[in-house]
Amino acid sequence: MHSSEPLSPSAAVAQAFAAHAAVLEEARQTLPPLVARAAAAVIAALRAGGRVLVFGNGGSFSDALHLEGELVNRFRRDRAGLPALCLGAGQAGLTATANDYSYADLFARLLRAQARPGDVAIGLTTSGESENVVRALAAARELNVTTIAFTGRGGGRAAAHADILVNAPSDETARIQEMHGLAAHALCALIEDALFPPAP
């Protein structure tokens, strides 16, 4: 039995685009109300003087940094910055905590140092199973912090600790992260429009 011929580079790219489009179409049916709920929670927290704490590992850490940047700086229009913090972005705190305690407790410990009641915690984990994200979401609930989890299809264990679950309809990491990026941009647009409405 002969294996199939490998795809040409352009065909491989086309295949990735097609896979993205298929997940996007399903996400278009399921994610908008979830992202709208997440935005409402963030808007309420910011109006009340709270802030956004966001965290994840690897590619999800990059997405967390991206979200922090969009909120702290700007998204689509000039405006005042919004209080947001990507946990683990400080290298001293990250390495000291991981070394002195455990990587599994990293985000929970950093969150306990930063969070106050009324804040919002956004944890990103494509599998929903990242132990340090799950523990941080659980810690956030103990502190009366609203929890939002960005995950893949099932939500994993993170779902049990999320007040709002934004679960991209895929089991493939790349596709999930692509949906998370789109959802995060939609989240930022809703937040910005609510808090800094465009001039009439």
JOHU-V709888 format. One record per helix or strand. SS is the DSSP state (@ for helix, = for strand). FROM is the first residue (numbers start at 1). LEN is the number of residues. If there is no record, write none. Layout:
{{SS | FROM | LEN} {SS | FROM | LEN}}
//
This chain:
{{@ | 9 | 39} {= | 52 | 5} {@ | 59 | 14} {= | 84 | 3} {@ | 91 | 10} {@ | 103 | 12} {= | 120 | 5} {@ | 131 | 12} {= | 146 | 6} {@ | 156 | 6} {= | 164 | 4} {@ | 173 | 23}}
//
